[in-house]
Amino acid sequence: MTPTEIIARARTAGLDVRLAAGGGTIRATGPAAAVATWRPALAAQKPGVLDVLRRELTEQPGTDLSVEDEAAIRDWLARIEEDDEEIIAETIERCRTSAAARLFFLSVAAGQRV
């Protein structure tokens, strides 16, 4: 599993995964069972996880959702038969403003289990 996938799956399990103060440590908080499950994977991929978390902090919201990425997310929403325009618009907007949401939805759009 890549660092991005680990972060996305841990977040799906209910963890808040972010950089601790100082930026050299991973902070994962949430349900105890989820912490116990995901802490080893986060630790095993620590350098890569830290890189992804640092990139999330420096991303400019809205700049990384390419036309292709938006199309992939819209295609996935169509595959799951989501046709509510309000939900689709909210999902796309969330992907423009949240790196975590963008990573999650692009992962599921690509057919990866999270």
Salt bridges, closest charged atoms under 4 A:
ASP16 OD2 - ARG18 NE 2.80
ASP51 OD1 - ARG54 NH1 3.66
GLU56 OE2 - ARG11 NH1 2.87
GLU59 OE1 - ARG102 NH2 2.39
GLU70 OE2 - ARG74 NE 2.91
GLU70 OE1 - ARG96 NH2 2.78
GLU93 OE1 - ARG96 NH1 3.94
